[in-house]
């Protein structure tokens, strides 16, 4: 919620009233961010997935998705999102606090084979120190990091990509939905990169194959895992595309027939989740 979030170079995607086409419009970075975060607030609450939301400048963290909470915290968060951004970008302090929290949780996380997803939604560089140094505190801890950028400024994109390259940390840097969709479908045109898939990645659900979507054409075995994650079911039920390519294609097409189609940014129309 830094003051720079008021800059109007964000991208908001809205569907037409008849749901037949998507309309991209310019918005503030704050509006773009709020749309994404509100989705994750609603999901955490509905799924009872304990999630701590932190504003850089607007008070204490708020936990959503707790069994003992009656929805009060989610309503508090929504109220904050209806406000306006203002202040600096003290990311380093928050990362240090998160690292300390993870240290407290580490014995239980190790025992249960779990990890913490740390999602940073930002439009700039830290104003209170070296971000690379702060993020090093997360190295070798049971966690992974998603950086969701709310700007296309080259200096900011380069800043976060340089940090990603420097650290021994599981980390994925994401663009807005349209920018990410264009990159993903350039490498993997068989996939309709939909808003639900983008939200899935933003929320920090970690599957290595999803990290690779915008980096390279997936191998058949990797594509099989992505199809399974999107369309559901057991991976073992999906024919091996290496040795049973026709059976795999038919199986996936049948799965797609039972799912709603999604807006395809590249083709500018609705297409199946997996394109034949």
Helices and strands as residue ranges (DSSP letters): G 3-6, E 10-15, E 22-27, H 29-47, E 51-53, E 62-64, H 72-81, H 91-112, E 116-122, H 131-135, G 136-138, E 143-149, H 154-166, E 171-174, H 177-187, H 195-202, H 208-211, H 220-231, G 235-237, H 245-257, E 262-264, E 269-271
